[in-house]
Amino acid sequence: ARGGLARGAVGAHGFNRELHAPRGYRAQPEGTATLGMGQDGGLTPTTVFGQRAGHRVTILGAVSSEHDGVRQHVRGLVRPWIQERCPWALDRKEQCRIFYDPSMNKDGEGDTESNALLVMQRELPGTYLPGLVPWLPRVQPLLSLLALHDGLRIDASARGLVRALEGGWHYPTGMDGKVKREDPVKNHPHSDYGDALLYLIGGMSPAKPPRDTSRGPSKVGFSPYTYDRPKVERNPSKMDFRVFR
């Protein structure tokens, strides 16, 4: 059900409400820093706003529209949010970077108005960059960020995003409790918040391209199929963290 939390494997493995989204926390936007936006498309367009300072990513807010078009989403939620919290991003195109769902860049037959990306670009000037499509390279930057003590902070206003990270955004499991596939369930709006967050973090802090796995086993640090197995503790000083390089 909409708003319900899952009992299975959460999509944001390592998320801690008290650490990453403390109650009452209010993030202060940095006027000289670029405003990043992660944009998910579809019938539930969702936007996550954030800024990066050093190794930390601060989530300033998140908004989602149910069964609405991108134009209505931008006019009704996105631009008003920016006007209130980060007005300089509307005046300086280079200060607004939008990392979008690649599926938004798709034309309908004979109708350019059906291309959600072109519609959004007309409604909101900025620098637009497509997000990654393959799941594991897309989720790894978030998991690496959550592994740091102070790598991620989320403003208290982003309640929908927090609910998604607490379990609404989750992997499908069978009757035996085991994960059935590597990517999470498409359950709106939780999966939309999760995807928008991944586009934002991956865009602001792109991970090193995956290695050629044909020469050996994958070195991805997390797999939903083994998330509940005992892990060998690693020396924090030797953590292999490439997200912000």
Rosetta silent file (secondary structure, phi, psi, omega in degrees, C-alpha in Angstrom):
SEQUENCE: ARGGLARGAVGAHGFNRELHAPRGYRAQPEGTATLGMGQDGGLTPTTVFGQRAGHRVTILGAVSSEHDGVRQHVRGLVRPWIQERCPWALDRKEQCRIFYDPSMNKDGEGDTESNALLVMQRELPGTYLPGLVPWLPRVQPLLSLLALHDGLRIDASARGLVRALEGGWHYPTGMDGKVKREDPVKNHPHSDYGDALLYLIGGMSPAKPPRDTSRGPSKVGFSPYTYDRPKVERNPSKMDFRVFR
SCORE:     score description
SCORE:     0.000 S_00000001
   1 L     0.000  152.821  179.835    0.000    0.000    0.000 S_00000001
   2 L   -61.561  127.736  178.597    1.080    3.573   -0.592 S_00000001
   3 L    91.349  -11.967 -179.579    3.086    4.755    2.389 S_00000001
   4 L   -79.416  152.342 -179.957    3.545    1.251    3.840 S_00000001
   5 L  -101.766  151.725 -177.115    6.976   -0.052    4.766 S_00000001
   6 L   -90.872  154.705  175.607    8.452   -3.343    3.653 S_00000001
   7 L   -98.448   -5.716 -176.950    9.682   -6.150    5.885 S_00000001
   8 L   -85.570 -151.140 -177.188   12.157   -7.411    3.303 S_00000001
   9 L   -78.742  119.046 -178.351   15.543   -6.156    2.186 S_00000001
  10 E   -70.997  150.808 -179.793   15.628   -2.363    2.162 S_00000001
  11 L   -72.581  -33.094 -178.893   16.997   -0.604   -0.896 S_00000001
  12 L   -97.929   71.380 -178.995   19.160    1.786    1.144 S_00000001
  13 L   -60.196  122.786 -179.371   21.249   -0.798    2.999 S_00000001
  14 L   102.984   -4.068  179.304   22.988    0.965    5.896 S_00000001
  15 L   -68.973  134.148 -179.845   20.518    3.834    6.290 S_00000001
  16 L  -129.057  114.796 -174.980   20.195    5.008    9.894 S_00000001
  17 H   -57.917  -46.179 -177.327   17.398    7.465   10.690 S_00000001
  18 H   -65.855  -33.021 -177.975   19.098    9.002   13.729 S_00000001
  19 H   -86.007  -47.367 -172.274   22.387    9.451   11.915 S_00000001
  20 H   -92.085  -23.641 -179.085   21.345   10.352    8.367 S_00000001
  21 L  -143.545   62.747 -177.983   18.002   12.078    8.937 S_00000001
  22 L   -60.656  140.796 -178.756   17.772   13.260   12.550 S_00000001
  23 L   -61.399  134.407  179.063   14.351   14.577   13.521 S_00000001
  24 L    83.591   -1.803 -178.752   14.110   18.349   13.356 S_00000001
  25 L   -70.577  128.762  177.896   17.297   18.736   11.282 S_00000001
  26 L  -120.251  115.312  179.941   17.145   21.749    8.976 S_00000001
  27 L   -80.135  140.684  178.245   19.790   22.007    6.279 S_00000001
  28 L  -104.026  114.845  179.988   21.005   25.453    5.288 S_00000001
  29 L   -60.282  143.588  176.782   21.626   25.842    1.536 S_00000001
  30 L   -95.455  115.314 -173.556   25.034   27.171    0.547 S_00000001
  31 L   -65.714  -19.693 -179.590   24.537   30.127   -1.782 S_00000001
  32 L   -97.987   -3.797 -177.645   27.860   29.700   -3.565 S_00000001
  33 L   -98.608  151.728  179.025   27.484   25.967   -4.179 S_00000001
  34 L   -66.499  138.449  173.812   25.778   24.327   -7.141 S_00000001
  35 E   -88.683  121.053  178.132   22.243   23.091   -6.543 S_00000001
  36 E   -99.457  146.438  178.702   21.926   19.480   -7.640 S_00000001
  37 E  -135.500  127.901  172.034   18.648   17.836   -8.578 S_00000001
  38 E   -98.337  124.180 -173.154   17.932   14.151   -9.085 S_00000001
  39 E  -120.286  116.936  173.360   14.927   13.786  -11.395 S_00000001
  40 E   -99.969  144.959 -176.769   12.888   10.618  -11.830 S_00000001
  41 L  -101.162 -146.857  179.502   10.262   10.523  -14.581 S_00000001
  42 L    83.659 -163.298 -177.372    7.166    8.453  -15.229 S_00000001
  43 L   -80.214   -7.330  176.550    3.664    8.989  -13.883 S_00000001
  44 L  -126.749   69.052 -177.862    5.018   10.000  -10.480 S_00000001
  45 L   -58.102  131.816 -173.715    7.675   12.624  -11.319 S_00000001
  46 E  -136.238  139.166 -178.101    9.922   13.049   -8.306 S_00000001
  47 E  -128.991  133.779  174.638   12.764   15.448   -7.539 S_00000001
  48 E  -117.278  128.261 -177.436   15.416   15.310   -4.819 S_00000001
  49 E  -104.203  140.143  179.271   17.431   18.494   -4.150 S_00000001
  50 E  -163.072  168.554  175.824   20.925   18.504   -2.681 S_00000001
  51 E  -137.217  154.832  178.469   24.374   20.034   -2.435 S_00000001
  52 E  -114.725  135.564  174.544   27.813   18.583   -1.945 S_00000001
  53 E  -135.352  106.706 -176.494   30.473   19.949    0.412 S_00000001
  54 L    64.887 -126.529 -179.053   33.663   17.897    0.514 S_00000001
  55 L   -91.142   -3.197 -177.416   32.757   14.268    1.161 S_00000001
  56 E   -99.595  139.940  172.271   29.281   15.063    2.502 S_00000001
  57 E  -110.930  126.008  178.390   26.071   15.274    0.485 S_00000001
  58 E  -106.930  123.840  176.454   23.273   17.277    2.077 S_00000001
  59 E   -90.199  116.869 -175.578   19.709   16.605    0.929 S_00000001
  60 E   -85.934  -25.225 -178.059   17.817   19.886    1.132 S_00000001
  61 E   176.123  173.023  179.459   14.386   18.574    0.184 S_00000001
  62 E  -157.158  136.617 -179.678   12.362   16.219   -1.993 S_00000001
  63 E  -134.994  149.301 -178.819    9.037   16.582   -3.810 S_00000001
  64 E  -143.783  141.946  177.227    6.828   14.148   -5.729 S_00000001
  65 L  -113.089  138.303  179.407    3.697   14.465   -7.867 S_00000001
  66 L   -99.056  120.111  178.791    1.147   11.674   -8.221 S_00000001
  67 L    52.202   56.351  179.278   -0.153   11.044  -11.749 S_00000001
  68 L  -135.282  157.784  178.147    0.961   14.438  -13.037 S_00000001
  69 L   -81.377  163.783 -179.272    2.946   15.640  -16.025 S_00000001
  70 H   -62.739  -40.162  179.904    6.495   16.972  -15.840 S_00000001
  71 H   -59.815  -46.954  179.746    5.348   20.492  -16.746 S_00000001
  72 H   -65.735  -36.820  178.696    2.832   20.546  -13.893 S_00000001
  73 H   -63.075  -45.681 -178.850    5.407   19.015  -11.543 S_00000001
  74 H   -67.670  -45.167 -178.063    8.000   21.677  -12.330 S_00000001
  75 H   -69.569  -38.633 -174.363    5.549   24.568  -12.188 S_00000001
  76 H   -86.916  -26.791 -175.473    3.668   23.403   -9.121 S_00000001
  77 H  -126.489  -48.092 -172.363    6.445   21.977   -6.952 S_00000001
  78 H   -68.665  -55.389 -179.005    9.991   22.266   -8.297 S_00000001
  79 H   -62.929  -42.353  176.413   10.216   25.965   -9.174 S_00000001
  80 H   -60.672  -37.085  178.406    8.347   27.095   -6.027 S_00000001
  81 H   -64.713  -46.823 -179.783   10.725   24.999   -3.899 S_00000001
  82 H   -62.813  -42.033 -179.580   13.790   26.494   -5.590 S_00000001
  83 H   -59.377  -37.051 -178.318   12.353   30.019   -5.318 S_00000001
  84 H   -79.626  -42.356 -172.688   11.889   29.585   -1.579 S_00000001
  85 H   -99.826  -36.814 -175.240   15.095   27.744   -0.638 S_00000001
  86 L  -138.283   62.089 -173.534   17.673   28.429   -3.398 S_00000001
  87 L   -60.423  -26.840  179.946   16.486   31.404   -5.505 S_00000001
  88 H   -62.380  -25.781 -178.302   19.946   32.057   -6.987 S_00000001
  89 H   -69.691  -20.165  177.079   19.671   28.782   -8.931 S_00000001
  90 H   -82.673  -21.478 -178.286   16.835   30.271  -11.000 S_00000001
  91 H   -91.710  -27.214 -176.634   18.946   33.278  -11.962 S_00000001
  92 L  -121.974  106.897 -175.602   22.170   31.487  -12.862 S_00000001
  93 H   -55.835  -38.430 -176.283   21.789   28.521  -15.204 S_00000001
  94 H   -70.735  -12.642 -179.110   25.216   27.124  -14.358 S_00000001
  95 H   -89.236    0.008 -178.347   24.252   26.894  -10.674 S_00000001
  96 E  -124.650  114.077 -178.657   21.513   24.329  -11.323 S_00000001
  97 E  -118.041  122.437 -176.395   22.506   20.812  -12.416 S_00000001
  98 E  -110.532  119.394  179.022   19.783   18.268  -13.138 S_00000001
  99 E  -103.934  109.394 -165.649   20.670   14.570  -13.246 S_00000001
 100 E  -111.542  160.318  173.880   17.718   12.919  -14.911 S_00000001
 101 L   -65.893  118.742 -177.500   16.154    9.553  -15.601 S_00000001
 102 H   -56.810  -25.837 -179.113   17.286    8.639  -19.173 S_00000001
 103 H   -67.765  -12.892  177.719   13.803    7.297  -19.964 S_00000001
 104 H   -69.818  -24.988 -176.596   12.554   10.902  -19.890 S_00000001
 105 L   -90.204   69.621 -177.368   14.337   11.575  -23.189 S_00000001
 106 L  -140.385  124.731 -178.822   11.883    9.746  -25.392 S_00000001
 107 L   -87.016  145.430  170.298    9.772   11.213  -28.206 S_00000001
 108 E   -87.500  169.540 -178.004    6.230   10.240  -28.994 S_00000001
 109 L   -71.218  107.886  175.862    5.183    9.792  -32.587 S_00000001
 110 L    72.748   17.634 -177.605    4.930   13.266  -34.106 S_00000001
 111 E  -142.949  100.225 -179.445    4.600   15.078  -30.771 S_00000001
 112 H   -69.457  -17.626  178.467    7.625   16.731  -29.161 S_00000001
 113 H   -69.142  -14.373  179.173    5.466   17.705  -26.181 S_00000001
 114 H   -84.475   -6.760  177.767    5.543   14.064  -25.129 S_00000001
 115 L   -84.105  104.390 -174.573    9.307   14.260  -24.537 S_00000001
 116 H   -61.622  -34.730 -179.525    9.454   14.867  -20.781 S_00000001
 117 H   -65.703  -46.917 -179.947   13.099   15.962  -20.869 S_00000001
 118 H   -62.742  -38.354  177.795   12.495   18.684  -23.489 S_00000001
 119 H   -62.075  -45.574 -178.779    9.461   19.907  -21.572 S_00000001
 120 H   -66.210  -38.130  179.033   11.458   20.163  -18.345 S_00000001
 121 H   -63.224  -34.075  177.266   14.355   21.927  -20.060 S_00000001
 122 H   -72.530  -32.961 -177.238   11.952   24.595  -21.302 S_00000001
 123 H   -82.185  -27.669 -175.099   10.420   25.003  -17.860 S_00000001
 124 L  -141.811  100.636  177.925   13.675   25.012  -15.882 S_00000001
 125 L   -63.080  144.547  178.729   16.989   26.239  -17.357 S_00000001
 126 L   169.022 -176.683  175.775   20.042   24.397  -16.130 S_00000001
 127 E   -95.713  121.440 -175.242   22.700   21.854  -17.003 S_00000001
 128 E  -108.393  130.135  179.237   21.121   18.482  -17.746 S_00000001
 129 E  -134.828  134.821 -178.909   23.002   15.199  -17.510 S_00000001
 130 E   -73.923  147.236  176.455   21.574   11.652  -17.851 S_00000001
 131 L   -85.875  171.330  178.658   21.846    9.219  -14.962 S_00000001
 132 L   -73.948  152.377  178.056   23.183    5.693  -15.118 S_00000001
 133 L  -100.927  -49.448 -179.162   20.887    2.836  -16.166 S_00000001
 134 L   -56.097  137.013 -170.178   22.596   -0.397  -14.919 S_00000001
 135 H   -66.266  -54.928 -174.008   21.448   -1.020  -11.352 S_00000001
 136 H   -60.761  -45.639  175.841   24.589   -1.943   -9.397 S_00000001
 137 H   -63.623  -25.387 -178.899   26.766    0.947  -10.685 S_00000001
 138 H   -76.860  -38.013 -176.133   23.802    3.236  -10.000 S_00000001
 139 H   -86.718  -22.609 -174.290   23.224    2.195   -6.378 S_00000001
 140 H   -58.406  -42.182  178.595   26.875    1.797   -5.329 S_00000001
 141 H   -58.263  -37.671  177.629   27.587    5.532   -4.764 S_00000001
 142 H   -65.983  -44.866 -178.849   24.682    5.717   -2.280 S_00000001
 143 H   -64.544  -37.165  176.792   25.815    2.617   -0.414 S_00000001
 144 H   -65.839  -38.554  179.086   29.368    3.957   -0.229 S_00000001
 145 H   -65.364  -42.650  179.952   28.024    7.259    1.093 S_00000001
 146 H   -67.267  -21.756  179.916   25.955    5.518    3.778 S_00000001
 147 L   -74.775  -16.966  177.411   29.075    3.630    4.878 S_00000001
 148 L   -86.297  146.191 -177.523   30.650    6.922    5.981 S_00000001
 149 L   -61.687  -41.924 -176.527   29.723    8.246    9.421 S_00000001
 150 L  -124.740   34.336 -175.848   28.832   11.728    8.168 S_00000001
 151 L   -78.860  -22.778 -175.873   28.517   11.198    4.422 S_00000001
 152 E  -140.720  132.196  173.380   24.796   11.937    4.118 S_00000001
 153 E  -133.076  137.894 -174.774   22.403   14.294    5.917 S_00000001
 154 E  -122.873  127.971  178.444   18.737   14.743    5.009 S_00000001
 155 L   -61.602  143.410 -177.119   16.555   17.741    5.815 S_00000001
 156 L   -62.608  -20.169 -179.384   13.520   16.925    7.968 S_00000001
 157 L   -71.414  -18.804 -177.270   11.192   18.297    5.282 S_00000001
 158 L   -84.630   57.167 -173.524   12.025   15.372    2.972 S_00000001
 159 H   -64.792  -39.544  179.407    9.595   13.060    4.775 S_00000001
 160 H   -62.977  -40.088  178.488    8.656   11.025    1.692 S_00000001
 161 H   -64.957  -43.255 -179.723   12.303   10.307    0.944 S_00000001
 162 H   -62.500  -42.822  177.740   12.979    9.269    4.533 S_00000001
 163 H   -60.474  -38.429  178.089   10.020    6.859    4.511 S_00000001
 164 H   -63.910  -44.492 -177.480   11.395    5.335    1.318 S_00000001
 165 H   -70.469  -25.924  178.996   14.856    4.892    2.818 S_00000001
 166 H   -75.521  -12.747  177.912   13.427    3.373    6.003 S_00000001
 167 H   151.703  -14.408  178.195   11.948    0.484    4.053 S_00000001
 168 H   -62.522  -33.425  177.383    9.331    1.673    1.599 S_00000001
 169 L   -94.147  106.813 -170.275   11.944    1.313   -1.138 S_00000001
 170 E  -145.786  164.100  177.188   12.814   -2.374   -0.987 S_00000001
 171 L   -85.056  146.916  177.580   13.866   -5.479   -2.874 S_00000001
 172 L   -71.995  136.917  178.670   11.264   -8.158   -3.712 S_00000001
 173 E  -124.498  153.714  178.692   11.487  -11.241   -1.526 S_00000001
 174 L   -89.091 -174.077  179.410    9.954  -14.708   -1.814 S_00000001
 175 L   -62.418  -26.040  179.608    8.103  -16.753    0.776 S_00000001
 176 L   -84.869    0.329  178.467   11.465  -17.905    2.110 S_00000001
 177 L    84.692   -0.120 -178.743   12.524  -14.311    2.732 S_00000001
 178 L   -87.985  146.167 -179.524   15.264  -14.397    0.097 S_00000001
 179 E   -67.184  135.505 -174.555   15.698  -11.585   -2.417 S_00000001
 180 L   -93.204  -26.264  177.934   14.305  -12.495   -5.828 S_00000001
 181 L  -153.300  169.276 -170.516   16.150   -9.992   -8.053 S_00000001
 182 L   -81.624  -20.257 -178.862   18.857   -7.337   -7.807 S_00000001
 183 L  -107.047  150.315 -174.886   16.764   -4.189   -8.326 S_00000001
 184 L   -66.574  166.112  176.669   14.021   -2.910   -5.968 S_00000001
 185 L   -66.671  144.101  174.318   10.260   -3.165   -6.397 S_00000001
 186 L   -88.369   88.828  179.500    8.580   -0.413   -8.437 S_00000001
 187 L  -124.325  111.328 -174.499    6.189    0.858   -5.764 S_00000001
 188 L   -80.931  140.431    4.129    5.215    4.496   -6.063 S_00000001
 189 L   -94.896    2.036 -173.694    6.243    6.881   -4.640 S_00000001
 190 H   -58.139  -48.381 -178.366    8.962    5.035   -2.663 S_00000001
 191 H   -66.375  -28.478  178.568   10.852    3.710   -5.676 S_00000001
 192 H   -69.500  -42.741  175.176   10.619    7.152   -7.331 S_00000001
 193 H   -61.563  -43.397 -179.844   12.250    8.831   -4.338 S_00000001
 194 H   -62.094  -46.236 -179.831   14.924    6.142   -4.329 S_00000001
 195 H   -64.244  -42.899  179.548   15.674    6.486   -8.030 S_00000001
 196 H   -61.083  -40.056  178.338   15.764   10.298   -7.873 S_00000001
 197 H   -63.323  -40.921  179.349   18.217   10.102   -4.963 S_00000001
 198 H   -64.791  -40.568  178.233   20.478    7.748   -6.917 S_00000001
 199 H   -62.599  -40.529 -179.250   20.526   10.053   -9.942 S_00000001
 200 H   -65.203  -53.459 -176.202   21.447   12.981   -7.678 S_00000001
 201 H   -66.352  -41.709  177.990   24.235   11.281   -5.740 S_00000001
 202 H   -64.123  -34.273  179.852   25.655    9.532   -8.783 S_00000001
 203 H   -75.099  -42.537 -179.610   25.655   12.803  -10.711 S_00000001
 204 H   -72.728  -30.509 -175.741   27.225   14.981   -8.027 S_00000001
 205 L  -136.806   69.423 -175.006   29.780   12.355   -7.087 S_00000001
 206 L   -60.322  134.536  178.648   30.259    9.961  -10.020 S_00000001
 207 L   -76.831  159.823  175.713   31.804    6.658   -9.095 S_00000001
 208 L   -63.827  137.438 -179.559   34.794    5.223  -10.898 S_00000001
 209 L   -52.953  142.480 -179.562   33.611    3.194  -13.950 S_00000001
 210 L   -57.682  147.155  178.234   33.136   -0.517  -13.126 S_00000001
 211 L   -74.195  163.322  177.101   36.070   -2.795  -13.812 S_00000001
 212 L   -71.130  108.342 -176.544   36.038   -5.379  -16.575 S_00000001
 213 H   -79.507   -2.953  179.770   34.375   -8.332  -14.821 S_00000001
 214 H   -71.148  -15.570 -178.158   35.338  -10.755  -17.593 S_00000001
 215 H   -96.025   -4.410 -178.941   38.734  -11.182  -15.923 S_00000001
 216 L   175.430 -178.313 -178.163   37.447  -12.124  -12.508 S_00000001
 217 L   -67.769  154.003  178.805   34.606  -11.890   -9.984 S_00000001
 218 L   -63.243  144.149  178.462   32.733   -8.645   -9.439 S_00000001
 219 L  -108.089   18.083  176.507   34.109   -6.375   -6.731 S_00000001
 220 L   -61.219  133.572 -172.974   30.841   -4.559   -6.040 S_00000001
 221 L   -75.688  -10.953 -176.295   30.660   -4.062   -2.276 S_00000001
 222 L  -144.211  138.863  173.757   26.971   -4.919   -1.861 S_00000001
 223 L  -137.506  130.752  179.481   24.541   -7.428   -3.281 S_00000001
 224 L   -61.162  -19.230 -178.909   20.910   -7.738   -2.197 S_00000001
 225 L   -76.925  -17.721 -177.929   21.303  -11.507   -2.433 S_00000001
 226 L  -125.681   17.268 -172.416   23.871  -11.550    0.384 S_00000001
 227 L   -63.147  -27.107 -175.373   22.845   -8.517    2.413 S_00000001
 228 L   -99.643    8.379  178.985   21.938  -10.556    5.519 S_00000001
 229 L   -85.676  152.077  178.480   25.034  -12.756    5.590 S_00000001
 230 L   -58.098  141.952 -179.510   27.784  -12.203    8.207 S_00000001
 231 L  -116.450  150.567  175.483   30.448   -9.793    7.020 S_00000001
 232 L   -86.449  124.880 -178.645   34.137   -9.591    7.816 S_00000001
 233 L   -63.508  140.364  178.433   34.949   -6.255    9.414 S_00000001
 234 L  -110.023  154.566  175.919   37.297   -4.052    7.397 S_00000001
 235 L   -70.815  116.784 -177.133   39.744   -1.505    8.621 S_00000001
 236 H   -55.394  -30.381 -178.043   37.952    1.871    8.158 S_00000001
 237 H   -70.554  -14.527 -178.847   41.239    3.526    7.293 S_00000001
 238 H  -111.910   18.914 -179.111   41.533    1.236    4.259 S_00000001
 239 L   -59.872  131.094 -179.590   37.970    1.659    2.995 S_00000001
 240 L   -85.357   84.285 -173.973   37.875    1.488   -0.782 S_00000001
 241 L  -118.044  109.415 -173.679   35.759    4.613   -1.341 S_00000001
 242 L  -110.666    2.515 -171.078   35.962    6.176   -4.799 S_00000001
 243 L   -59.802  -38.832 -172.605   32.738    8.121   -4.962 S_00000001
 244 L  -103.109   12.691  177.471   34.245   11.545   -4.362 S_00000001
 245 L   -82.734    0.000    0.000   37.514   11.179   -6.260 S_00000001
